[in-house]
Structure formats: C-alpha cells, structure tokens
Amino acid sequence: MGNHPRRRHPVLAALLLVLALALFLRWDNTALQVTTFDPAFPDLPPGFDGCRIVVLSDLHGAVFGEDNQRLFQTVAAQEPELIFLLGDLEDRYRGPTPLYPTAVAEGLCAIAPTYYVTGNHEWAIGSVPELKAELTDCGVTVLDNRYVPLERGGDTLLLAGIDDPNGYADQKTPEALAAEVEAAAPDGFWLLLAHRNDRFAGQYSLLGADLVLSGHGHGGVIRLPFTDGLLSTNRTFFPSYTAGLYEKNGSTLFVTRGLGNSGKTVRVFNRPEVAVVTLHRE
C-alpha cells in the first residue's frame, strides 16, 4: 500500500502535460499576433512612401472575441490606411454562417477602405455572386478580375485583384487582367491581390505586378524552426511561399499566415496573424 502514492505521480504528470498542451494549442489558435513587414521598391510612387496596409486572409469563419471585436480592435490599433482581405472568409467544411460576412465587412470598413478577393472556399460553398453583392453593400471594394486606382500624396498606383481559380471556367484570366493593367499604365507601379500563394512562382510572378499579396498557405499550418512551414494546404511537406516576403521573376510576394483553420486542422507555433505591410520607396 505504501507504493500507491508514488504510482500516482506519473499519471498526474501525464494529466498536467495534456492540460498544458491543450491550453497551449488553444492560445496558439486564438491569440492574435501582429507582424510587421517593410518591403522597399525603387519605383514606388513617392506619394505612397509609408503607406500602411493591414493584410488579412483565411478567416474560415473564425471569431476573435464577441462579434470579432478583438480582431477589429487589433486592426484599428495598427492605424491602417487600407485593408486587404484575401479570401476564404468562410469554411466549406463548416458551411456558411448567416450574417458573418456582413459583420466582418462592416467591422473592417469602419476602420479603413477594404478590398477583397475570393478564395477557394467561397467557390466551394457557392452563392459567390450573392456574397460579392453583400460585401459591396457593406462598402467593400470587391476586385473580381479588375483593377482600381489608388491615390495618395498626389500620386496614383493601380490595385488589381483576381478571383480564385475555383471560380467560373470562363472567367477572365490573370494574364488578361495583367494586359489590361499594362495598357492602362505601361510604366506604372501596381499591386495584385491573389488568394493562392502556391501559384506565385509559376504564374503570378510572371504577370508584371510589383507586389503580389496572397494567403491560402496558412503559414504551413505547423511552423518549426528553420522551415517555411511543415504542411501545405494540399498536405504536402515543406512547402515554400507560406509566410512573409519573397522575390521571383522581378516580382515581390507577400504571404500572410492567415487567421483561421480549415476543417479540423489546428495551428502549431503559428498564431493567427494580423499583418501590417508598410510600403517604402528605396
């Protein structure tokens, strides 16, 4: 009988370890992390030097605080001039949540002008035209294979956005949109919002955009030291272009790690990200 208390110690230690792991995973998936990036470009119009942009993606229906107030407060605290929302607003595995897109759109538009492109999950859920109309009514600029001018400090640049490849089979191609931008401003600086990070190397980097902004990669889901993420969203190992800044073919890519999770996946060492990208002129 004298040995029984000693036997309890390994069990208690295991229970405490499980509890600690559960608390860590909850914190790792719900505690917002603000990260800052400062890309510099020699041909950035001088008026956009110092332009501050909050980049969000891959909410997948996540909620941070009651009615997402913690998310909105965190975004507002960064004092953005623009907000880019890069798709996967909701999750195909959990289905649409009534009024969720409206609440997110209204909360962000109250902070700064907000621009949106679709992700693959919007098309998987369906009713994308209705979603676009809903967001537009809330004040969001939906960039569905088109571009708009942005003005700051007496200068102008073009902001383009493409629908996800999961969209309509006959939709305008990224190459066609890039040709329109080139025709409108042959020597102009332009930005491209495109949900899928994994299309940068083989396609989006070849379009001529000075800066492409993407999500989709979820930071590699699990992030370990000295890796660019452990898993792609297609469940392949050690993907690239999952977080931060990259360059290829004369184009710069910024990828946000995003905010939510798809289906039953969880983030590990990869907190939900509110990314702040400040443009600089070299």
N, C-alpha and C positions, 0 to 999 in steps of 0.2 A: 504493500500500500504506500510505502514511503516513496516509491518511484513515480507515482501518478502525477504529482505536480510538475516533475521535470518533463514528463511526456507532453504536457500541455504547451510548453514553450514553443516547440516547432510549429504547432497548429496555430497558436496565437500570432507568431511571427508571419506565417503564411497569410493569415487573415488580414493583418495590418499591411502586408505588401500588396495584396489585392485591392484593399481600400485605397492605399496611396496611389496605385496605378489608375484606379477608376477616377479619383479626384484629379490626377494629372491629365488624363485624357479629356475629362470634361473641361478643364481650364484651357487645354490646348486647342479645343474646338469651339470655345465660346468667348475667349478673351481677345478682344480686338488688338491688333498690332499696327501701329502707324510706322510706315517705312518711307524714306525719302530718297529721291533719285534726281540727279542733276546733269542730264545729257547736254552737251555743248555742240553747236553747229556753226561753222564759219559763215554759212549763207542764211542763217535765221534772220528775218527782217528785224532791224533794231528795235522797232516798237514792241516786239514780243519778247525781248530780253527780260527775263524774270517772271514770265507768265507762269502762274501756279495752277496746276491741274490735279484734281483728285481722280484716280482711276479705280473703278470698282468692277468686279465681274463675278460670275458664278455664285450668285446668292443661293440658288436652288431652294428657294422658299425659306431660307433661314431667318430667324428673328433674334435680334440682339437687344434685349430689354423690352419692356412693354411697348408694343406697336413700333418696334425698331427705334425707339427714341435714343438708345445708347449709340446706335450706328449714326443717326442723324447728328447727334451732339458731337460725336468724334469727327465726322466730316466737316461740320461747321467750324470746329475749333481749328481746322487747318486753313481756314480763310481762302478757299479756292475761288478762282475766277471762272473756272469751267469744271464740269463734272462729266466724265466719260463712263458710260455704263455698257459693258462689253458682252452682254448676252448671258444665257442660262439664268434668267431671272427666276424661273420655277423649275421643278424637277419632274421628269417624265415618270419616275418610279413612284412618286407620291401624288402626282396629279396636280392640277391647278387648285389654288386656294382662292375662293371668292374675295375680291377686293384687294388682294395682296399687291398686284402690280400697281393699282391706283394709289395705295398707301405709300409704296416705295417712291413712285413718281412724284407725288405731291410733296413728300418729305424732302426729296433731293432738289426739286425745282424751287422750293422755298429758300434754298441756300445759294444756288448759283445756276446759270444756264446749263441744262443737262442734255447730253447727246447719247443716243442709244443705237446699237446694232443687235440683231438677233444672234442667238447661239443655236446649237443643235437641239437642245431640249425644247425650245419653243416650237420648233417644227415637228418634233416627235409628239408633243402634246396636241398640236393642232390649233385651229382658230387664230392663226397669226394675223390675218387682216384685222380681226376684231381687237386683238391685243395692241396692234400698232395704233389703231384709232383711239383706243382707250388711253394709251400713253400720250398721244398727241393732244387729246383733250385736256390732259393734266399739265401741258406745257412743255413736254419733252420733244426735242427735235429727233425724229426717227430717220436715220440715214440708211435708207433701203436702196442701195446701189445708186447713190447720188452724192453730190458734194454741195457744200455751202461755204460762203466766205466768212472768215472771222476777221474782225478789225480790232486793233489795239495800238495805241500810241501813234496814230497816223499811218500805220502800215496794215497790209492785208495778207493773209495766207488762206489756203484752201484746206478745208477739213472734209474728207471723204469717208464713206462707210459702206460696207458691203454686207448683204445678207449672208447667212451661213450657207455652206454648200448643201445642207439638208433641205434647202428651200426648193422653190419650183424649178422644174427641169429646164424651163425656157427663160429663166431669169437672166438679167444682164451679167456678163462675166466680169470678174475683176479686171481683166485686160481691157475690156471695152470701157469700163469706168475710168481706168488709168489713161486711156487715149483721150477721153473727154476732158480730163483734168489737164493733160498736156496741151490740148488745143486751147483751153481757156487761159492758161498761164504757162507758156512754154518754158520759162526760166524761173517759175515761181516755186516757193517752198510749200510743201504740202504734207499733211498728216493723213494716215489711213487707219480707221478703226476696223478691225477684222478679228472675229472671235477666236479663230483657231491658230494657236501658236505653232502647231506642227506643220503648217503649210508655209511658214516663213521661208525656210531655206530653199525649197524647190519652186515656189511660186510668188509669194508676196514680196520677197526681197527683190524680185526682178521687175516690179511694176514701176519703179522710179520714185516711190514715196521716200521722203527724207526720214520720216519716223513712222513706224507701224506700231500700233498698240493692240495687244491681244490678251486673252485669258485662256480658258479651256484646260490648261495643264494642271491646275490645282497644286502648283508648286512641286509636282512629282509625288503628291499625296503624303509620302513619308520622306522626310529630308534627313539625311545623315551627313556628318562632316565630310568635306571634300567630294561631294557628289552634287549633281544638278537635279536631284530628286531621284527617288528609287523606282517609282512606277509611273508610267504614262496613264492617261485615261483609257487607253486601249489595253492596259495591263501588260505592257512590255517593260523590260527592266532598263534602268538607267537612261531615260530619255534626256534630250537636251532642250534648250529653249523653254525652261519651265518657270524661271523667276529672274527678274531683273533685266539688265541691258545686254544686248548682243549686237554684233555687226556682221553683215554679209552682203556681198554684191553692191557695196556702196550705200546700203540702207541700214538704218538702225532699228532694232526691235526692242520694245519694252513689253515684258510679260508680267502681269500681276498674278500672285498666287491665289487670288480669289478669296471668297468669304465662306461659302457653304460646302456641303458634301452631297454627292450624288448617291442615291440609294442608301445602302447600309455602310458605306465607307466612312472611315474616320481619319482625321489628320494626326500625324505624329511628328513632333518637332516642327510644326508647320501651322502656326496660328493664323486665324482669319486676318486678311490684310486689307488695310486702307492705305493705298499707295498714293504718295504725293510726288508728282513729276513736275519739276520746275525747269522750263526751257531757258537755255543760256546761249548767247552769241559769243563765239570764241573771239 
